[in-house]
């Protein structure tokens, strides 16, 4: 069987690996040097606005929803 490590083909594999690595590094350098990143201004929130309190209505005890809930009874056993 042909063993690539016993012959001098390992040098070709290393050259191929170095060429691929060089191409990757070249594309990285070209990509970072020609693409300018735009600076985005920070958002500033208006801190002078006063807080408004939310009014939450409490449900009345004798409303129709509570009457419907009172009519529903749970079973003693779960089947």
PyMOL commands that set and color helices and strands:
alter all, ss='L'
color gray80, all
select helices_A, chain A and resi 10-34+64-71
alter helices_A, ss='H'
color red, helices_A
deselect
rebuild
show_as cartoon
